[in-house]
Amino acid sequence: MGLLSPLVAVHLVSGAHNDGLVIGLVVAALALVADPGRTPDEDRPPTADGPRPVTSDGTATGSPVGGPGAGGRPAVGTDRTGVGWSAVAGVLLGLAVAVKVTALVAVPFAIMLAVLGRRPRAVRRAAAAVGGGVLLTFAVLSLATDLGLGWVGALSGTGSLVQWTSLPTGVGMAVGYLFRLLGQPAAVDPAVAVARLAGLVALAGICALLLFRAGRATLRAVRMPGPVEPAGSAGVDPGLAGVGPGSAGVDPGSAGPTGVAEVTVDGPASRTAARRVVVTACGVTFAALAVLSPVFYPWYALVPFAVLAAGVADPRWVRRLAAATLGLALLVLPDGLGLAVRTKLPGALLDVVLLVLLVVAAARAVRSGAARRLCDGPPH
């Protein structure tokens, strides 16, 4: 879904949009801080002969599992979960922000992923490594290229384009057409402006809700003192896949309208579930930013799809997102002209219908709890 789709062929391979750079940098950064190979003992001071596997009652058994390094320490260059790799993830995100400022969306979620599986004393170091890497990289690039912050003023110029491909803009256009029928053509532009403002307010609320839920899942999964089984032990899934409703670490009754479930503290399984929650929340935030911004082009959906491909587990949601890529690929005609230019009125009315359907679907998802499956996967 993230790479093998018509959108990629049309807008990355053929169109060569710089969103391709953002995809690579953002996904690589998230992969570094969400490394499923992280062992639960990574922040624990090693013993003389390395940490040992433990039984359910906490008794150490078997041979040391500290890895190829002496004293239970991993060999140099093999541990991708330390603060150094968190800083590398921050550098990658700083590069992504330099390409496109919307990549800032990934920064708080990358910090959450970086602190997952760490003891509380290591949380600040990991978070500072990611945030510091972003700020330092962007600052160095701004100074080295002598571009400064001149791009900030250029952001306002994007609002001059009025097309129904942006959901708030399309709704504003529909209201504007109604005002024209009522003999008030001067109210068309204010209607679009108000609708866009409402879209930005809705975007802020959605982002805040997603950050809250992902942050709560992260806090619940931050490592607490006590014996835990190392990744790879019996019953422990060291990867990101295979977490469904009822799995360890997933609260089956804690889904919200965003489709992001809650996670309870339950050892490595809870951290696996929390990683999926955070990655999915990041993808949904990218998608909300694309849909609710004043301007939308089909290649704006490439980054959300790439991130969601790493987090969404339910095959039904995967099929829905795949169908969306097919529809978005048709917004640009073979001659390069956007379909929105030729379908202003029908497109605006379509946005109104789409808004109503989205509101109804969200309300039903909240009542039924079906939204949880977006990141949890189908029932087992």
C-alpha distance (Angstrom), angle and dihedral (degrees) to the residues before:
residue distance angle dihedral
M1 . . .
G2 3.77 . .
L3 3.80 98.3 .
L4 3.81 111.4 8.8
S5 3.79 100.2 62.4
P6 3.81 137.5 108.7
L7 3.81 89.8 -109.9
V8 3.79 91.1 60.8
A9 3.80 92.6 48.1
V10 3.81 94.2 47.3
H11 3.80 103.0 37.5
L12 3.81 105.7 25.0
V13 3.79 105.3 30.2
S14 3.80 95.8 33.1
G15 3.80 103.1 20.9
A16 3.83 95.6 37.7
H17 3.81 93.2 -150.0
N18 3.79 116.4 179.9
D19 3.80 89.4 -121.1
G20 3.80 84.4 88.8
L21 3.80 89.3 67.2
V22 3.80 90.5 48.7
I23 3.81 91.3 51.4
G24 3.78 93.1 52.5
L25 3.80 95.2 45.3
V26 3.82 96.6 43.6
V27 3.81 95.9 44.8
A28 3.81 91.4 45.8
A29 3.81 91.0 50.7
L30 3.79 93.0 48.8
A31 3.80 90.7 47.0
L32 3.80 91.5 54.0
V33 3.79 94.6 53.0
A34 3.82 95.0 37.6
D35 3.81 94.2 50.8
P36 3.82 104.6 159.1
G37 3.80 89.4 -156.1
R38 3.81 91.6 70.9
T39 3.79 109.4 125.1
P40 3.80 121.2 -139.0
D41 3.81 89.7 -123.3
E42 3.81 96.4 58.0
D43 3.81 94.1 108.5
R44 3.79 96.7 34.7
P45 3.82 115.1 103.8
P46 3.83 105.8 -108.9
T47 3.77 120.1 -115.3
A48 3.77 123.5 -130.7
D49 3.77 92.8 -88.0
G50 3.79 98.2 24.6
P51 3.83 131.4 -99.3
R52 3.77 117.4 -53.4
P53 3.81 130.8 -146.7
V54 3.77 113.7 -93.8
T55 3.77 132.8 -144.3
S56 3.78 125.1 -129.7
D57 3.80 90.6 -87.0
G58 3.81 92.4 52.7
T59 3.83 97.6 -104.7
A60 3.81 113.9 146.4
T61 3.80 112.4 -124.3
G62 3.76 140.3 167.6
S63 3.78 129.6 14.9
P64 3.79 127.7 -28.2
V65 3.82 113.6 -81.3
G66 3.76 98.4 -164.1
G67 3.78 93.8 119.9
P68 3.78 130.9 -126.1
G69 3.81 96.5 -34.1
A70 3.78 125.6 88.0
G71 3.80 120.1 -94.2
G72 3.78 93.8 16.4
R73 3.81 93.4 -59.1
P74 3.80 117.4 132.1
A75 3.76 116.5 -115.6
V76 3.80 117.6 -94.8
G77 3.79 111.5 -80.9
T78 3.81 95.7 16.6
D79 3.83 100.5 87.8
R80 3.78 109.0 80.3
T81 3.79 93.5 173.0
G82 3.79 102.6 71.1
V83 3.78 128.4 104.4
G84 3.79 90.3 -94.0
W85 3.80 92.3 62.4
S86 3.80 90.1 45.2
A87 3.80 86.7 57.5
V88 3.81 90.0 50.0
A89 3.81 88.5 53.1
G90 3.81 87.9 51.6
V91 3.80 90.4 52.2
L92 3.80 90.8 51.5
L93 3.80 90.9 50.3
G94 3.82 90.1 47.8
L95 3.80 88.3 55.3
A96 3.82 90.1 48.1
V97 3.81 91.4 51.7
A98 3.80 89.2 50.0
V99 3.80 88.4 56.1
K100 3.80 95.7 43.7
V101 3.78 125.9 -0.3
T102 3.82 92.6 -143.2
A103 3.81 87.6 75.0
L104 3.81 85.9 80.7
V105 3.80 85.3 84.4
A106 3.80 90.0 75.1
V107 3.83 96.1 53.7
P108 3.84 100.4 81.8
F109 3.80 91.4 43.4
A110 3.80 91.3 49.4
I111 3.80 88.7 53.0
M112 3.80 90.0 51.6
L113 3.79 91.1 51.0
A114 3.79 90.9 47.4
V115 3.81 93.1 56.7
L116 3.80 95.7 44.7
G117 3.77 112.9 108.4
R118 3.80 93.4 17.7
R119 3.74 129.6 115.1
P120 3.82 114.5 -109.4
R121 3.80 92.4 -103.8
A122 3.83 91.0 60.2
V123 3.80 96.1 47.0
R124 3.80 96.0 84.9
R125 3.79 93.1 49.2
A126 3.80 93.2 51.1
A127 3.81 93.7 45.4
A128 3.80 92.2 47.3
A129 3.81 90.6 48.6
V130 3.81 92.7 56.0
G131 3.81 96.3 41.6
G132 3.79 93.7 42.6
G133 3.79 91.5 49.0
V134 3.80 91.2 54.1
L135 3.82 95.1 47.9
L136 3.80 96.0 43.1
T137 3.80 94.4 47.0
F138 3.78 93.8 48.3
A139 3.79 92.2 46.2
V140 3.81 93.0 49.5
L141 3.81 92.1 48.6
S142 3.81 92.2 47.7
L143 3.80 91.2 52.2
A144 3.81 95.8 40.9
T145 3.81 93.9 51.1
D146 3.81 93.8 39.1
L147 3.81 89.0 -133.1
G148 3.78 95.7 122.2
L149 3.81 114.5 175.1
G150 3.78 97.9 -41.7
W151 3.79 89.4 120.6
V152 3.81 90.9 69.5
G153 3.81 92.8 73.0
A154 3.80 90.9 48.3
L155 3.80 91.5 60.8
S156 3.79 91.9 75.5
G157 3.80 90.7 59.4
T158 3.79 92.1 69.8
G159 3.80 90.5 70.5
S160 3.79 92.1 68.0
L161 3.81 89.5 79.4
V162 3.81 112.6 84.5
Q163 3.81 113.1 -166.4
W164 3.79 133.0 146.7
T165 3.82 92.3 -127.0
S166 3.80 85.0 88.5
L167 3.80 106.8 73.2
P168 3.85 97.1 -142.2
T169 3.80 91.6 43.2
G170 3.81 91.3 49.9
V171 3.81 91.9 50.6
G172 3.81 89.6 49.0
M173 3.81 89.9 50.2
A174 3.82 90.4 52.1
V175 3.82 90.7 51.9
G176 3.80 88.6 46.9
Y177 3.80 91.3 54.6
L178 3.80 88.4 52.2
F179 3.80 90.5 52.5
R180 3.80 89.7 51.5
L181 3.79 90.3 54.3
L182 3.81 87.9 51.9
G183 3.80 91.1 52.3
Q184 3.80 97.0 -104.9
P185 3.83 105.3 115.7
A186 3.80 91.3 156.0
A187 3.80 89.4 67.7
V188 3.82 94.1 62.3
D189 3.81 97.6 86.9
P190 3.84 94.2 43.8
A191 3.82 89.1 50.4
V192 3.81 91.0 55.9
A193 3.81 91.3 45.5
V194 3.81 92.6 51.0
A195 3.80 92.2 46.9
R196 3.80 90.8 50.7
L197 3.78 90.9 49.6
A198 3.80 89.9 50.6
G199 3.79 88.6 50.9
L200 3.80 91.5 53.1
V201 3.81 90.8 48.9
A202 3.80 90.2 50.7
L203 3.81 89.1 47.5
A204 3.80 91.3 52.9
G205 3.80 91.0 50.3
I206 3.81 93.4 48.4
C207 3.80 92.3 47.4
A208 3.80 91.4 49.1
L209 3.82 91.4 49.9
L210 3.81 92.8 48.3
L211 3.79 92.3 47.5
F212 3.79 90.4 48.4
R213 3.79 94.6 51.0
A214 3.80 94.2 43.0
G215 3.79 90.2 46.1
R216 3.78 92.5 50.6
A217 3.80 90.7 49.6
T218 3.80 88.4 50.5
L219 3.79 94.1 50.0
R220 3.77 91.6 49.0
A221 3.79 91.3 51.7
V222 3.82 98.1 44.8
R223 3.77 105.4 121.1
M224 3.74 117.4 -93.1
P225 3.82 124.7 -158.7
G226 3.77 116.9 -89.3
P227 3.81 140.3 78.0
V228 3.78 116.7 -52.8
E229 3.75 134.1 175.2
P230 3.79 115.7 -103.9
A231 3.81 118.9 -114.2
G232 3.76 111.0 -85.9
S233 3.83 94.3 34.9
A234 3.77 119.4 128.6
G235 3.78 111.4 -69.1
V236 3.78 94.7 14.8
D237 3.79 120.1 112.1
P238 3.82 106.7 -153.7
G239 3.82 93.4 -169.8
L240 3.76 136.7 72.0
A241 3.80 97.5 -110.6
G242 3.75 132.7 82.3
V243 3.79 101.0 44.2
G244 3.77 111.0 136.7
P245 3.80 138.4 161.1
G246 3.75 108.6 -62.1
S247 3.80 93.4 24.1
A248 3.78 118.8 131.8
G249 3.74 110.8 -79.2
V250 3.81 96.2 21.5
D251 3.76 120.5 106.8
P252 3.84 102.0 -146.9
G253 3.78 93.1 -156.2
S254 3.76 101.1 49.3
A255 3.78 106.6 83.1
G256 3.77 122.6 131.1
P257 3.81 135.8 -162.7
T258 3.80 90.8 -83.8
G259 3.80 92.6 62.6
V260 3.79 92.0 -118.7
A261 3.80 113.3 131.6
E262 3.78 128.0 -148.9
V263 3.80 123.9 -110.5
T264 3.77 128.5 -145.5
V265 3.80 125.9 -154.6
D266 3.80 107.1 -91.1
G267 3.80 107.7 139.7
P268 3.80 123.8 -100.4
A269 3.81 93.4 -14.4
S270 3.79 91.1 59.9
R271 3.78 90.6 51.5
T272 3.79 90.2 50.5
A273 3.80 89.7 51.7
A274 3.80 91.8 45.2
R275 3.80 92.1 53.1
R276 3.78 90.1 54.8
V277 3.80 90.9 48.0
V278 3.81 92.2 51.4
V279 3.82 95.4 45.3
T280 3.80 92.0 47.6
A281 3.81 91.4 47.4
C282 3.80 88.9 51.6
G283 3.81 91.2 52.5
V284 3.80 93.0 46.7
T285 3.81 89.8 50.2
F286 3.80 90.8 52.5
A287 3.82 88.8 49.0
A288 3.81 92.6 49.5
L289 3.80 90.1 49.7
A290 3.80 90.7 52.9
V291 3.79 95.9 45.3
L292 3.82 99.1 42.7
S293 3.79 99.7 40.2
P294 3.84 117.6 107.5
V295 3.81 91.1 -111.0
F296 3.80 129.8 36.9
Y297 3.78 132.5 -174.1
P298 3.81 121.8 -179.3
W299 3.81 93.0 -114.3
Y300 3.81 88.5 61.1
A301 3.82 85.9 76.0
L302 3.81 93.8 60.4
V303 3.81 96.6 84.5
P304 3.83 94.6 46.2
F305 3.80 91.3 50.1
A306 3.81 92.2 48.5
V307 3.81 93.0 51.8
L308 3.80 94.3 41.9
A309 3.80 89.5 51.5
A310 3.81 87.4 64.4
G311 3.79 95.1 47.9
V312 3.80 111.3 31.2
A313 3.80 112.9 92.1
D314 3.79 105.8 171.8
P315 3.85 110.2 94.4
R316 3.79 89.6 -147.3
W317 3.79 91.7 59.9
V318 3.79 89.7 44.8
R319 3.80 90.2 55.5
R320 3.80 91.5 48.2
L321 3.77 92.2 51.2
A322 3.80 90.9 46.2
A323 3.81 89.5 53.3
A324 3.80 89.0 51.1
T325 3.81 90.6 56.4
L326 3.80 89.2 55.9
G327 3.79 92.4 52.3
L328 3.80 94.2 46.0
A329 3.80 91.1 50.8
L330 3.82 88.3 63.9
L331 3.81 95.1 58.2
V332 3.80 91.0 85.6
L333 3.80 114.8 58.1
P334 3.83 123.2 -139.1
D335 3.82 90.3 -103.6
G336 3.83 89.4 58.9
L337 3.81 94.9 -108.4
G338 3.78 115.9 129.7
L339 3.79 116.3 -115.9
A340 3.81 89.3 -135.4
V341 3.82 91.5 69.2
R342 3.81 91.4 62.5
T343 3.80 98.7 39.5
K344 3.79 106.6 46.6
L345 3.81 100.2 139.3
P346 3.83 97.8 37.3
G347 3.79 89.8 44.7
A348 3.80 93.1 50.9
L349 3.81 91.1 50.5
L350 3.80 89.2 47.4
D351 3.81 89.4 55.9
V352 3.79 90.9 54.7
V353 3.80 90.8 51.6
L354 3.80 90.5 45.5
L355 3.80 91.6 51.1
V356 3.81 91.5 52.3
L357 3.80 91.4 48.2
L358 3.81 92.0 49.0
V359 3.80 92.1 51.2
V360 3.80 92.0 48.5
A361 3.81 92.6 45.9
A362 3.81 91.7 49.0
A363 3.80 91.5 50.4
R364 3.80 91.8 50.2
A365 3.80 91.9 46.7
V366 3.78 90.9 53.4
R367 3.79 92.3 50.8
S368 3.80 95.9 44.8
G369 3.80 99.7 36.5
A370 3.81 89.3 -130.5
A371 3.79 91.8 131.7
R372 3.80 89.6 73.3
R373 3.82 90.4 72.9
L374 3.79 90.5 67.7
C375 3.81 89.0 82.5
D376 3.80 102.9 12.0
G377 3.78 100.2 56.7
P378 3.81 128.5 -133.0
P379 3.79 121.2 -37.7
H380 3.81 115.8 -84.8
